[in-house]
């Protein structure tokens, strides 16, 4: 092998070894196995049941609205949770609005779904 061939081989070996080495000063971020599994699970759930994601988003919006504790927010929660058919949470919003009949209907519907 020529003089330049040896230098090229050494240079390529040096580049390959430094490119694959992990810095000890700045270690790689640890992998969160639980988070990774959760993301894969959500991906699979959304792929097999596309309606799951909108449902979860609607429920989360309803929960945030209830936590605002204003009459307008409770009305928004009733509407949003109605779209999601989240009866127990919607019943909570009706209770805060003192819509007792609607509250009772929603809580009965939620109880019927769990039995």
N, C-alpha and C positions, 0 to 999 in steps of 0.2 A: 504494500500500500504506500502511496506517495506521502510526502510530508504534509501536503494540504489535506489529503484524505484522512490522515490520523487526526489532524486538528479539527476537521469537520465532525468526525465521529465523536471526539471528546466534547466539542461544543454542543452537539445534539444531546449527548448523554447528560451534560450539565443542565441544559434547559429542561429536559424531561424530568430530572430529579427535583429541581427547584419548583417546577410547576405543580407537581403532585404533593409537595410537602405542605403540611398545615402549620401555620404560624403558632408558636408557643406563646408568643406575647399577646396575640389576638386570636384566641381559640374560636372555633366555629360555634354558632348558637346551638344550644342543646335542642334536640327534637322532642316535642311534647307529644308522646304517643297517644294520650287520651284525646287531645285536640285533633290530631290527625285522623284518628278513628271516628270521631264525631263528625268531622267534615266529610269523610267518605260515606258515613251513614246517611247524612243529610242529602248528599249528592244522589245516593241510591234511592232514598225515599222520594226525592223530587222527581227523579227520572221515572220511577214506577208509579207514582201518584202525583201528577203535576198540580193537583189542587191543594196539596199540603202546604206549599210555601205561601200562597195568598192567605190561607186560613191562619197560619202562624203570624203573618204580618198584621192581619186585621185584629187578631186577639191582642197582640202587643200594642197596637194603636189604641185599642179600647182600654187596656190596662193603664196606659199613660194618661189617657183622658180622665179616667176615674181618679187617678192619683192627683190630678190638678185641682180637684174638689171645688169646681165652679159649676153653676147650673148649665152654662153653655157646653162645658166639657162633658158633663153627664149626658146631655142630649146627643153630643157627638158619639159618646160611647154607646148609647142605645142604638144609634144608626149603624155604627161600625160593627158592633157585636151582633147585630141582627143579620148583617151580610154574612157573618161567619157562623151563624147559628150557635153562638156560644151563650147558651141560655143562663147558666149560673152567673156569669159575669154581667150579662145584660140585666139579670134580676137584681144584682147589686146596684147597678146604675138606676134602675127603676125605684129601688128602695130609697136611694139618696134623693130622688126627685119626689118621693112620697106618692108614686103611682102604684098604690097597693095592689090593685087588680092585676096590672101588668106584671108586677113583681111576683105575685103568686103564680101566675101562668108560667112565667119563665122558670121559676124554681121547680114547679111541678114537672115541666118538660125536661129539665136537667135531671131530676130524680128518676124520671121514666127512662132516660137514656142510660143511666148507670145500672139499672136493674135488669 
